[in-house]
Amino acid sequence: MDERYKKALKAAEYIRTRINANPEIGVVLGSGLGIFADRFKETVEIEYKDIPGFPVSTVKGHAGKLICGSTGNKTVLAMKGRFHYYEGYDVSRVVFYVWVFRLLGINNLLITNAAGGINKEFKPGDLMLIRDHISFFAPSPLRGENLNEFGERFPDMTEVYSRKLIELARKVARELHIDIKEGVYAFTQGPMYETPAEIRALEVLGADAVGMSTVPETIAAKHAGMNILGISCITNMAAGILDKPLNHEEVVSAAKESEHKFSSLVAGIIERWE
Ligand code: HPA
């Protein structure tokens, strides 16, 4: 059996011994977007370091725990803190949790992140539904022998982000009077922010926002046949758009400012997720 699969099975088995529920939706809470999990009822928390084979997050502002709980009549398994390629993990480690989720029977993934805005109609604090992504600069998590247990060798990427879920998210945002943007998210490896020239290049390629996460995971999730919704919190304008340097503290504090709006939106979406 493939090592990656074997490890994921072990991690899933352990998580099953800790939660006596069958979560239907996996949620990934990005930088400074953690309060959503405070809404959960009947929570079980599992630290990543206790899960066999799980990587441990090293970024400030990223707690490292899985939280299982219920909200809006759905059972949700949330990742509070994720693994980034720039932390030094092999990309198959970055997406490891996606395989574990799949083995736990989770078929739905709501993934969030903080991102820099490239589209000049955006402003910091905006939320953006990810319509598509650009992964040219991301190493593929599917590289190597295909994990046939999850999906096929050459998976289609025509609709990574479910149109049906985007439509649902739009509707929920309208009802909650939350202004919501939509666009293409481009992945960069990080940890350095982009140069202004790189941002101009990404703009030409059709990107509306840029960030250092999410894309490896959604590729693995799509390969495994999951329904995916991605939401970015635009924490800053990307390099060179405004005449000022970027820094991580600003990204985290801008994400925190949008935390309540974001959390209501995610809760509303989950409640009506089918
Ligand atoms: N670039 C890359 N990643 C980011 C940014 C950015 O401007 N903002 C938040 N995450």
Residues whose N, C-alpha, C, O or C-beta is under 5 A from the ligand:
A	BS01	HPA	A114 A115 G116 Y193 V210 G211 M212 T235 A238 V251
